[in-house]
């Protein structure tokens, strides 16, 4: 596999330094991507970089994931308006381990091959580096004029103006490109790393590293960036009303993760399938053709959601997510509901009206109409509930219910805790027994 050709076809190439393609053709090359460790999970905004490392390793090269323990404490001025919070070392190490577990699903750290992946943390080589040593050894190698010419710095300077009270560009952030440049120099010297990859907003920081390597080591290093991802409607990729879509199932359930990809627009799904799956060009081209024949079947979105959910979570999580989707569209059964664990169950019905009743009430047995109109407010009145039941429009745990005299007891519950009521085709209420 030719890495550069693969990126171009997948729409993952933005800028590339002259000579990069020749370097990759000449020999197995090590390249790194930096990852912010300020949380104990990656989110899907990180996935383009992770997929770059995966394709890089598939092409026979060596991927290095750099956890920015030191740079994460500073804050990158590229397009950002505020600095990051300082992390203590214990939190940093915890986040690093969590991130590595997630990365292991995408790239191979364990093999004995020369191109096995590595995880490094720049805090390990920066923590003993004194300020005086840094400005003597690194600071004198790059001029202020060179640093000021970077777009990331110029954009912050012009945006913040000269108001001293504004949140301007601090000295700490200004020196970020030097710290990141030193990372590249360190990896060049100690890991023979000759390429850094990043988002297009990182071009200035990356090329500072190549310049530092040229001046300090008389060496040749390379830079490659991918385009920043946006949605077809211009919105920010990976952001929802609830915030980030995380890879950690405790932060974003596999069902919500699956739904994010499933709900992609046609244009976005075509782009995402190229970026976030390892399907071949032939498979993807065929999928696009099939999808355009019957867009309402959403074949492209379904395959995208399947591939990325299995890669990030597991086959079981994918199947659970599909079952959960079926439930919401009325295709699931009581058995399907019973097979969901509590976290998945609650995540599926997070947005529906929820009511709580005591376990003692259910244990004694309670008339269905009393439960739905008096002990809870699923219905405003018993008359409303009767009319819906008479018209065969009420389901209890996905099973039609017309018996207006029915008594509800513990045998009717899902996992001894839930009673799911559907009014019509899509309106749900959830009664939780506590």
N, C-alpha and C positions, 0 to 999 in steps of 0.2 A: 504494500500500500504506500503510495506517495502522499506524505502528510500534507504538503502544501496544496496539491491538486484536490485532496479530500476536503480541505478547509474551503477552498474556493467554491467547490460544488455545493457544499453545505451552507454557504453564505456566512462563514465564520472568519472571514479575512477582512481586515480593515487596512492596517499599515504593515509593511514589512521592510526591514532594512536590507539594502542591497547586499548580496552575498549569502543571505540566510539559506536560500534554497540550495545553493551549491554546497554549503556546509553540511546540510542534512543529507545530501546525496553522497557526500564524501565518506562519512563515518557515523557510527552510532553517537548521538549527541545527547548531553544532559540539558534539560530545560526546567525552569521553575515558574510556578505561579504562586503569588502571595495570597494568603487568606487571613481575613480579620478574625481574631479569636475573642472578640468581646462578648460573644454568646456561646453557650455550650451546644449549639447546633448550627449547622449550615441552613440557609434558606435557598429557595430556588433561584434567587439572584446570583448565588455562587455557582450554579450548575453549568453555566457556559464554560467557566474556567475549569471545572472538574471534567467536563466532557472533552475539553482541549487536551487535558492530561491523558485521558483514556485513549483518544485517537493517537496521541503522540506515542504512547506505549505500544499500541497495536501496530504502529508503523515501525516498531523495532527500536525506538529511542527510549531514553531513561527519564521518567517524570519525577520531579521533586516538588512536593507541596511544602511551601514555607508558611508556617504559622507565624504571623507578625506579632509576637509577644511584645517586642520593643516598639515597633512602629504603631501597633495598636494602642499603645499608651499615649501616643502623640497626637494623631489625627492627620489625615491627608487633606490638603487644601483643595484637591480636585473636585470642584463642583459642590463642596460642602460649606456650610456656614458656621458650624460649631465644632469645637474640639471634642475628642472622645474622653470618656472617663478613665482614670487611672485604675488598672487592675492590680490586685495583690498577686504574689506568685502562686499561692495555692489555687486561687480561682483560675489563673492562667493555665496551670497544669491540668486542672480538671477539664477546662474547655478544650484543651489540646487533645486529651484522650478521647473525649466524646466526638470531636471532629474526625480523629483518625478512624474510629469505628465506622463512621459514615462513609469516609473516603474508601475504606476497604471494599465496599460494595461496587466501586467503580474501577479502581486500579489495584494491581497486584503488588502487595508489599512483601509477600511471603516467599516467592520463588527464589531459586538460586541463580536465575538468569542475570546476566550483566545489566539488563535494563529493568531490574526490579525497582519498584517505586521506593522513594524515601520520604520521610517526614522530618523536617527540621524546624527549629524555632529560633528566630533571630535574637531572642532574649538571651540565649545561651552564649552568644559571642559578644553581645552588647553590654551585658550587665557588669562586666569587669572593665569596660572601656571608659577611662576617665574623660572628662570634658577636655582637659588640657591635651591628653593624647590624641583625642579625636580632632581638635582644631589644628594640632601640629601635623598629624599624619594625613588627614583627609581634607580638612577645611582649606588648607593652602593649595590644594590641587585643583579646585574649581573656583572660578571668579564669581563675584556677586553679579557682574554684568551677565554672565552665562546663566545664572540662576534666575535673574529677573526677566530674562527673555522667554522663559517657559510660559506657555499659555495658561497653565493652571495657576501660576502666580499672578500673571497679568490680569486674568479675569477676576480674581479675588481683590486685587488692588483697585481695579476700576469700579468694581461693585461696591466695595466698602468705603471708597473715597478717603478723605483725610480727616473725617470726624473722629476725634480721639475717644469719644464716648461710644462710638459704634463698635460692634464686634468685628474688629478688623483682623487682618492676617497677623498672627503673633510670630515672634521669632521662632518659637517651637515648631509651628507649622511650616514656616519658611524653610527650616532646615530639614524638613521631611525628605526632600529629594536627595539630600546628602546621605541620610541614614539608609534610605532604600538603595541608593547607589552603592553604599558600602556593603549591603547584603549581597549584591551581585558580585562585587569584587571578592568578598569572602568565599562565596560559592565557586567562583572562577578559580581561585587559588586552591581551595581545599576539596572541591568535588568535580573539578574540571568542567564546570557548568558554563556553557557558552551562549545560552539563549535564555532570555526572559520573555514571558508572555503575559499579557494583561489586557484589560479593557482599553478602548481607544482613549479614554481620559487619562490613562497611565503612560502614554507615549513619552511625555516630558521626563517623568521620573525614571523610566526604563533607559532612555538614551543618556541620562546623567550617569547611570551605571556603566554603560558602554564607554562613555568618555573617560570615566574614572579608571576603568581597566586599561584603556589606551595610554593614559598618562602615567599611571602607577606601574603597570606591568608590561607596557609596550605590547599588549595583547589585543586580539581581535575578538569582540563579542557582538552578539546580534540581538535584535528586537523584533517582536511580532505582536500585533494587537488584533483583537476581535471587535466588531462593532457593538456599541451599547444597544441592548435590546429594548424595543418599544412595541406596544401593541398597535394593531392596525388602526385603532381609533385614536391613537396618539397618547393613550394612557400609559402609566408606568407599569412595566412588566413585573409580575410577581407580587403586586400590592392589591389587596382587597379592602373592603370596608373594615374587616377585622384585623388588617395589618399583614405582616409577612406570611407567606406559605412556607412553613418549616419542614425540614426533613425528619425531625424528631417526632415520632408518632404521639408523644405526650403533648406536644405543642400544636401540631396539626394532625388530626387523625388521618389514617390512610384513606378513609372514605372522603374526607374533605379534600385531601390531596388529589385523589382520583377525579373528583368532581371539578376541580380547578381546570384540569387538562380537558376533560370531557366538554366543558362549557366554552372552549376556545372558539373564536370565529373561524370561518373557513380559511380566510387568508392567514390568520395566525397559526392555525393547525398545520397548514402546509409548511410554514416556516419552522415551527417548533419540531415537526417530525424530522426535519433534516438536522436540526441542532441537538435535540435531546434524545435521539435514539441511535442505535448502531445498525439500523436496517440498511441494506445496500441501496445504492442509487436505483437499481432496477426495481427492487421491492417498493421503494417510495414512489417512483414514477408510476408504477402500476396502481398503487393505492390512490394516488391523486386522480388518475384517469377513472378508476372505479367510483371514487367519491363524486366526481363531477357528473357522472351518469345519474346518480340518485343522492343528491346532497342531503335530503331529509333523513336518510338512513345514518348519516354521520359516521361513515366507516373510517374516515381519516381520524376524527377525534377519538373514536373508540380504540383504534389501534395505538395511537399516541398515548392515551391514558393507560392502556394495558402495558405497553413497553416501559414507560417511565415509572409506573407504580411497582411493577415487579422488580425493576432494577434498584429502586430506592428502598422498597420495603420487602415484599416477598410474593410468591404466587398465591399463598393463602390470603394475604391481605388484599390482593387484587380481587380474588374470587368473592371475598366478603364484601368488598366495595361494590361489585357488580350486583350481588344479592341485595345489598342495601338500596341501590338505585332501583332495582325491580320493585322493592317494597313500596317505595314512594310513588311509583306509578301503578300501584295496585296489583302487581304480578306476584308478589311474595305470598307465602303461606304462614300459618302459625308456626310450623316447624322451622321455616326460614328465620323467623323472628327469634325463636328459642335458641338457634345456633349462634346468634350474635352475642359477644361478651358485652358487659354493661357499658364500657367506654364507647364501643362502636354504636350500641343502641342509642345512647344519649346524644352522641354526635350527629346521628342521622336526624333525630327529632329535636335538635337544639332550638330551632326557631318556632316550634309549634306551641300553642297554649298548653301549659302544664298545671296540674292540680294535684294536691296531696291529700290523702285520707289515711286514717290510722289502720294498722294491721288488725286490730281488734274488731273493727267494723266489718272488715272483709271476712275474718274468721267466723264471725257470727252469721254471715250471709246477709246481703242487702239487696233489696229489689232494684232492678236495673234502672227504672225510671227515677227512683229516689236518689240513686247514686249520681245520675247524670244531671239532675235538675235541682236537687236540694243539697246534697253533700258536696257537690262540685257545681260549677256553672258551665259545664259542657254545653248545655242547652238553657235557654232563658226560662223555659217552662216545660212541664211534662207533656203538654199538648203539642208543642213543637217536636219533641222527641217521638211522640206517638205517630204523628203525621209522616215523619221521615221513615220510621220503621214500617209503617203500612205500605209505603211506596218502595220498600226494599232498598232504601238508600243508606242504611246503617250497617256498618261492619264492626265487629269486636275482634281484635287480633286477626284482621284480614279475613274473617269469616262472616258472611251475611247473618244478621240477627233480626227476626221479626216477632219473636216471642216477648210480648210486652209484660208478661208475668214472670219472666226469668229472674232467678236469684243468682247474684254474683258471689262467688266464694273463692277460696284459695286455689281451686282447681282451674280457674279461668285465667290465672295470672301467667305472664311470661317471666320465667326465671324468678318466680316467687315475689316479684316486685312491680311489674308493669302491666297496665291494661291500656291497649292502644285502640282508640275509637276513631273510625273514619266516617265522616259525613259526606255523602256523595262520592265523587271520584278522587278529590285531592285535598280535602280539608281534614286535617288530623287534630286530635287532642290526645294528650297523654296523661293518664292518671298514675301517680306514683304512690305506692303503698309504703308507709314509713312506720 
